Amino acid sequence: MLLGLLGEQESLAAKALEISGINAENIRNVIGTGVSEKTVVARTLLERLKETIFECLDETFTEVHGVYLDKGCSLFPTLESVSAQEASRSVAPDSATKSNTFASISMF
């Protein structure tokens, strides 16, 4: 999955990974190393990878850190600003309500 993200060089995810020092070559080296044989470099890369992934997830859902979203664009704070009345309306005549869409998002 990460190699796929890095393959899309113009994507925000690829840029965030590259900024964190995570590139395709490093990932291939870690994958090719057996669990018991992991070097200090491989462990460090895995730790940076985990930190970057969690930072991106936190930014997506909770709080902007400047990785790829503009301030105030995280999902949960955005949803908090939507009233129950507004959430019960659909965006288009033949579409689900906003609250149904939000429920679908929460499953993923």
C-alpha positions in Angstrom: 0.0 0.0 0.0 2.8 2.4 0.9 4.6 1.7 -2.3 1.4 2.5 -4.1 1.2 5.8 -2.3 4.8 6.6 -3.1 4.2 5.7 -6.8 1.7 8.6 -7.0 4.6 11.1 -6.6 2.3 14.2 -6.8 -0.1 13.0 -4.1 -0.1 14.6 -0.7 0.4 11.2 1.0 3.5 10.6 -1.1 4.9 14.0 -0.2 4.2 13.5 3.5 6.0 10.2 3.5 9.0 11.6 1.6 9.2 14.5 4.0 9.4 12.0 6.8 12.3 10.3 5.1 10.2 7.3 4.0 10.8 6.3 0.4 10.2 3.2 -1.7 13.8 1.9 -1.4 13.7 2.0 2.4 10.4 0.2 2.5 11.6 -2.5 0.2 14.7 -2.9 2.4 12.6 -3.3 5.5 10.1 -5.8 3.8 13.1 -7.8 2.5 14.6 -8.1 6.0 13.4 -11.0 8.3 11.8 -10.0 11.6 14.6 -11.4 13.7 17.2 -9.8 11.4 15.9 -6.2 11.5 18.7 -3.7 11.7 18.6 -0.5 13.7 18.0 1.4 10.5 15.0 -0.8 9.7 13.5 -0.4 13.2 14.0 3.3 13.0 12.3 3.4 9.6 9.4 1.4 11.0 9.0 3.7 13.9 9.1 6.8 11.6 6.5 5.1 9.4 4.2 4.4 12.3 4.5 7.9 13.6 3.8 9.4 10.1 0.8 7.1 9.6 -0.7 8.0 13.0 0.0 11.7 12.5 -1.8 11.6 9.1 -4.7 9.7 10.7 -4.9 12.1 13.6 -4.8 15.0 11.1 -7.6 13.4 9.0 -9.9 12.9 11.9 -9.0 15.0 14.9 -6.5 17.9 14.7 -4.5 19.5 11.9 -0.7 19.2 12.2 0.1 20.8 8.8 0.8 17.5 7.0 -1.8 18.0 4.3 -4.9 19.7 5.6 -5.7 23.4 6.1 -6.4 24.5 9.6 -9.9 23.6 10.8 -10.5 20.9 8.1 -10.2 17.7 10.3 -13.3 15.5 10.0 -14.6 15.3 13.6 -14.3 19.1 14.3 -16.0 19.8 11.0 -18.9 17.4 11.9 -19.3 18.9 15.3 -20.3 22.2 13.6 -23.2 20.5 11.8 -26.5 20.8 13.6 -29.0 17.9 13.8 -31.4 19.7 11.6 -28.8 20.3 8.9 -27.6 16.7 9.2 -31.1 15.4 8.6 -31.3 17.0 5.2 -30.0 15.4 2.0 -27.6 17.2 -0.3 -29.6 16.3 -3.4 -33.2 15.2 -3.9 -32.4 11.5 -4.5 -29.4 11.2 -2.1 -29.0 10.0 1.5 -29.1 12.5 4.3 -25.9 14.0 5.6 -26.2 11.9 8.8 -26.4 8.7 6.8 -23.3 9.7 4.9 -21.5 10.5 8.2 -22.6 7.1 9.6 -21.1 5.4 6.5 -17.8 7.3 7.0 -17.6 6.2 10.6 -17.6 2.6 9.5 -14.4 3.1 7.5 
